[in-house]
């Protein structure tokens, strides 16, 4: 049934009328979309401005990434994997602020993958399974692979890590796990064996200085609109105190600029020092940092570097290390690395342990420092360590010798008929207290004093003793 509207000589075709209505609706819809897009762009711009400088300055291209050239430089492993389009699952291991998250995002861009991020601290198995199912569905429909970035992956328990394995093996996802803990200790063997591990190093002073200059010159994401001149001294100071952490360096710069009210601004060292916030100590008393710092502590004392020993002691104290652990290490070191080169080293270490137990912190830090200084300056010898290790190795490898009859226990009924104790020479019956006798039954020397400290004197005496035992036995 056709409908017509007659107005004078004007006749409106109902189909033209419907077409105009549809065009009007379409026009309104387009205007609404444009308005929504305008609001979304404004909202996104507001969100960007709210981000801290370090987040805004994240590179968007791999060529802008700074640092980690030992595996990302031209011809290095990760670069070759990208160029050959053979990037598999990887684990990024290193300290905070060195670019692990940023590089994961750039890898997704380079490989044209969908980037998805989870935090092992806040995500559970349910979240993980949802992401994996979405990645599978995307592949089924012909879409790109998913690069799944899991921050602090060592915080996932065994069940959560195991849930990743099938999709990692089948290539459904490209896993990029990030951790500040040694993955060989903190991540399941099944996962590490299927991943390439890249160890991130703290950024160098030159790397940090490059990032500072880039932030100051960037008019859109950085601080270029503020007219800031960063002095060479301030630039170097910020780069050094940041300890290779880009976020920390950029935060110092941002605080200094935004807390100033007069521009143009000369950003000098005094302003840099004022802008520094006390760094939270990265030290997990049960994790990787614990073992690395303890290792540096012992090796510094062994190497007789008293200043380094005191610094690593301070690192452990500031990190909340267990005082008993520090004392145990010092007592062990006194025998392992000093021994008889300075026989007082062990009593000093034991006295330190007892004093620390008695007085506690903060006062026992003085006792610890005194002991570290003494042990570092003491003459070094590992003769006792080498001796017991070699003797035990002989025994473990089957080189055992029977106890000579003269040395066997004779204080029981029936020992005499076996000949136990016959021919034994009582050392105190001899003028110099040395009874010439073969106490081992084989020609073997385990203890060899070093020519340092008191062991030099022991070495001379031991040479005379061994000569007597050989000549008179």
Residue pairs with C-beta under 8 A, 6 or more apart in sequence:
2 14
3 14
4 11
4 12
4 13
4 14
5 11
5 12
5 14
5 17
48 56
48 221
52 250
52 251
52 254
53 215
53 222
53 223
53 250
53 251
53 253
53 254
54 246
54 247
54 250
54 251
54 254
56 221
56 222
57 211
57 214
57 215
57 218
57 221
57 222
57 250
58 102
58 105
59 65
59 66
59 102
59 106
60 106
60 109
61 106
61 109
62 82
62 106
62 109
62 110
65 72
65 99
65 102
65 103
65 106
66 99
66 203
66 207
66 210
66 211
66 246
67 98
67 99
67 200
67 201
67 203
67 204
67 207
67 246
68 98
68 99
68 103
68 198
68 200
68 201
69 76
70 76
70 201
71 77
71 78
71 79
71 198
72 78
72 79
72 103
73 79
77 196
77 198
78 90
78 198
81 87
81 88
81 196
82 107
82 110
82 111
85 111
87 107
87 111
87 174
88 174
88 194
88 195
88 196
89 168
89 173
89 174
89 175
89 176
89 177
89 194
89 195
89 196
90 175
90 176
90 177
90 195
90 196
90 197
90 198
91 153
91 176
91 177
91 178
91 179
91 183
91 187
91 191
91 192
91 195
91 196
91 197
91 198
92 100
92 103
92 104
92 176
92 177
92 178
92 179
92 198
92 200
93 178
93 179
93 180
93 181
93 182
93 183
93 197
93 198
93 199
93 200
94 100
94 180
94 199
94 200
94 201
94 202
95 180
95 200
95 202
95 244
95 245
95 282
96 180
96 245
96 247
96 282
97 202
97 203
97 242
97 244
97 245
97 246
97 247
97 248
98 200
98 201
98 202
98 203
98 244
98 245
98 246
99 200
99 203
99 246
100 151
100 178
100 200
101 117
101 149
101 151
101 178
104 115
104 117
104 147
104 149
104 176
104 178
105 115
105 149
107 113
107 147
107 174
107 176
108 114
108 115
108 147
108 149
109 115
111 145
111 147
111 174
112 144
113 144
113 145
113 146
113 147
113 174
114 135
114 138
114 143
114 144
114 145
114 146
114 147
115 146
115 147
115 149
116 131
116 134
116 135
116 146
116 147
116 148
116 149
117 148
117 149
117 150
117 151
118 127
118 128
118 131
118 148
118 149
118 150
118 151
119 150
119 151
119 152
120 150
120 151
120 152
120 153
120 154
120 155
120 156
120 160
121 151
121 152
121 155
123 150
124 160
125 159
125 160
125 163
128 160
128 163
128 164
129 163
131 146
131 148
132 148
132 163
132 164
132 167
132 172
132 173
134 146
135 145
135 146
135 148
135 167
135 172
135 173
136 167
136 172
138 144
138 145
138 146
139 145
139 172
145 171
145 172
145 173
145 174
146 172
146 173
146 174
147 173
147 174
147 176
148 173
148 174
148 175
148 176
149 176
149 177
149 178
150 156
150 175
150 176
150 177
150 178
151 178
152 178
152 179
152 180
153 161
153 177
153 178
153 179
153 183
153 187
154 179
154 180
154 181
154 183
154 186
154 187
158 188
161 187
161 188
161 190
161 191
162 188
162 190
164 173
164 175
164 191
165 190
165 191
165 194
166 172
167 173
168 175
168 191
168 194
168 195
169 194
175 195
177 183
177 187
177 191
177 195
179 186
179 187
180 282
180 288
181 284
181 287
181 288
182 287
182 288
183 192
183 197
184 192
185 287
185 288
186 287
186 288
201 244
202 243
202 244
202 245
203 211
203 242
203 244
203 245
203 246
204 244
205 236
205 239
205 240
206 239
207 244
207 246
208 238
208 239
208 242
208 244
208 246
208 249
209 235
209 236
209 239
211 246
211 249
211 250
212 230
212 235
212 238
212 239
212 249
212 250
212 253
213 230
213 235
214 222
215 222
215 223
215 250
215 253
216 222
216 223
216 224
216 228
216 230
216 253
217 224
218 224
219 225
223 253
223 254
223 257
226 257
226 263
226 265
227 263
227 264
227 265
228 257
228 263
228 264
228 265
228 267
229 264
229 265
229 266
229 267
230 253
230 267
231 266
231 267
231 268
231 269
233 268
233 269
234 267
234 268
234 269
234 271
234 272
237 269
237 272
237 273
238 249
238 252
238 253
238 272
239 249
241 252
241 276
242 248
242 249
242 252
243 279
248 279
251 277
252 272
252 275
252 276
252 277
253 267
253 275
255 275
255 277
256 267
256 271
256 272
256 274
256 275
257 265
257 267
259 275
260 271
281 315
281 318
281 319
282 289
283 289
283 290
283 293
283 315
283 316
283 318
283 319
283 320
283 321
284 290
285 319
285 320
285 321
285 322
289 319
290 319
290 321
293 312
293 315
293 316
293 319
293 321
294 316
294 321
294 325
294 329
296 308
296 312
297 309
297 312
297 313
297 315
297 316
297 326
297 329
298 329
298 333
298 337
300 308
300 309
300 311
300 312
300 376
301 309
301 333
301 337
301 372
301 375
301 376
302 333
302 337
302 380
304 376
304 377
304 380
305 376
306 372
306 373
306 376
306 377
309 372
309 373
309 375
309 376
310 369
310 372
310 373
313 326
313 368
313 369
313 372
316 326
317 361
317 365
317 368
323 356
323 360
323 361
323 364
323 368
324 353
324 356
324 357
326 356
326 368
327 349
327 352
327 353
327 356
327 357
327 368
328 353
330 349
330 352
330 353
330 368
330 371
330 372
330 375
331 346
331 349
331 350
331 353
333 349
333 375
334 345
334 346
334 348
334 349
334 350
334 375
335 345
335 346
335 384
335 385
336 382
336 384
336 385
337 380
337 381
337 382
337 385
338 345
338 346
338 375
338 378
338 379
338 380
338 381
339 345
339 381
339 382
339 383
339 384
339 385
339 455
340 381
340 383
340 384
340 449
340 453
340 454
340 455
340 458
341 378
341 379
341 380
341 381
341 383
341 450
341 452
341 453
341 454
341 455
342 378
342 379
342 453
342 454
343 454
344 378
345 374
345 375
345 378
348 371
348 374
348 375
349 371
349 375
352 367
352 368
352 370
352 371
355 364
355 367
356 364
356 367
356 368
359 367
378 453
379 452
379 453
379 454
379 455
380 450
380 452
381 449
381 450
381 452
381 453
381 455
382 450
383 447
383 448
383 449
383 450
383 455
384 447
386 446
386 448
387 446
387 447
387 448
388 446
390 446
391 446
394 400
394 444
401 440
401 441
401 442
402 441
404 438
404 439
404 440
404 441
405 418
405 419
405 420
405 421
405 422
405 423
406 421
406 422
406 423
406 424
406 425
406 437
407 424
407 439
408 415
408 418
408 420
408 421
409 415
409 420
409 421
410 416
410 420
410 421
415 421
424 437
425 435
425 436
425 437
426 435
427 433
427 434
427 435
429 435
432 468
434 465
434 468
434 469
436 468
436 469
436 471
436 472
436 473
437 469
437 473
438 469
438 473
439 469
445 466
447 462
448 459
449 455
449 456
449 458
449 459
449 462
450 456
450 459
451 459
